[in-house]
Amino acid sequence: MLFFVIEDYRGCDRKEIYRRFRESGRLKPDELIVHHSWIAGDMSRCFLLVETDDVTILQRWAIEWNDLVEFEIVPVATNKDMVTALAGHL
């Protein structure tokens, strides 16, 4: 499954976030695939497209950061997959 993850740094200690990232990396389980990531121009948020077949893996990763970052996690599908899924219903 694909997920769009928004890491919100507003109201958080950004220096501590980047310090932890520099020292420990992304802290994600190996089973969580990060396809792409983008950072907002004002460095207030990070946007990631990730993939995992087990949502608990995504939750374990978020727990590593939830003391510093607020997460929004949205399940998503590609346009191609959605068209295929809806083909018999249109």
C-alpha positions as CSV (number, residue, x, y, z in Angstrom):
1,M,0.0,0.0,0.0
2,L,1.1,3.5,-0.7
3,F,0.9,6.3,1.9
4,F,1.4,10.0,1.6
5,V,3.0,11.1,4.9
6,I,3.1,14.8,6.0
7,E,5.6,15.5,8.8
8,D,4.6,18.8,10.4
9,Y,7.4,20.6,12.2
10,R,5.5,23.8,13.0
11,G,5.6,24.3,16.8
12,C,8.4,21.8,17.1
13,D,12.1,22.1,17.8
14,R,13.4,21.9,14.2
15,K,17.1,22.0,15.4
16,E,16.4,18.8,17.5
17,I,14.6,17.2,14.5
18,Y,17.6,17.7,12.2
19,R,20.1,16.8,14.9
20,R,18.4,13.4,15.4
21,F,18.2,12.9,11.7
22,R,21.9,13.7,11.3
23,E,22.9,11.4,14.2
24,S,20.4,8.5,13.7
25,G,19.1,8.7,10.1
26,R,15.4,8.3,9.2
27,L,14.9,5.6,11.9
28,K,12.5,3.7,9.7
29,P,12.1,-0.1,9.6
30,D,13.7,-1.7,6.6
31,E,10.3,-2.9,5.4
32,L,9.1,0.7,4.9
33,I,10.1,1.9,1.4
34,V,10.5,5.6,0.9
35,H,9.9,6.4,-2.8
36,H,10.2,10.2,-2.6
37,S,10.4,13.0,-0.1
38,W,10.1,16.7,-0.4
39,I,10.7,19.5,2.1
40,A,8.6,22.7,2.2
41,G,10.5,25.9,1.2
42,D,10.1,27.3,4.7
43,M,11.2,23.9,6.2
44,S,8.0,23.6,8.2
45,R,6.9,20.3,6.7
46,C,8.2,17.2,5.0
47,F,6.1,15.3,2.4
48,L,6.9,11.6,1.8
49,L,5.5,8.9,-0.5
50,V,6.1,5.6,1.3
51,E,5.1,2.0,0.7
52,T,4.4,-0.9,3.1
53,D,2.1,-3.9,3.1
54,D,1.8,-3.7,6.9
55,V,0.5,-0.4,8.4
56,T,1.9,-1.3,11.8
57,I,5.4,-0.8,10.2
58,L,4.4,2.8,9.4
59,Q,3.1,3.3,12.9
60,R,6.3,1.9,14.4
61,W,8.3,4.5,12.4
62,A,6.1,7.4,13.4
63,I,6.5,6.4,17.1
64,E,10.3,7.0,16.7
65,W,9.6,10.7,15.9
66,N,6.3,11.5,17.6
67,D,8.0,13.3,20.4
68,L,9.3,15.9,17.9
69,V,7.0,15.7,14.8
70,E,3.3,15.6,14.1
71,F,2.3,13.1,11.5
72,E,-0.6,13.0,9.0
73,I,-0.8,9.7,7.2
74,V,-3.0,9.3,4.1
75,P,-3.5,6.0,2.2
76,V,-3.3,6.8,-1.5
77,A,-3.5,4.9,-4.9
78,T,-2.0,5.8,-8.2
79,N,-4.4,7.1,-10.9
80,K,-3.7,4.0,-13.0
81,D,-4.6,1.7,-10.1
82,M,-7.8,3.6,-9.3
83,V,-9.0,3.5,-12.9
84,T,-8.4,-0.2,-13.0
85,A,-10.3,-0.7,-9.7
86,L,-13.2,1.4,-10.9
87,A,-13.4,0.0,-14.5
88,G,-16.2,-2.4,-13.8
89,H,-18.3,0.2,-11.9
90,L,-18.3,3.0,-14.5
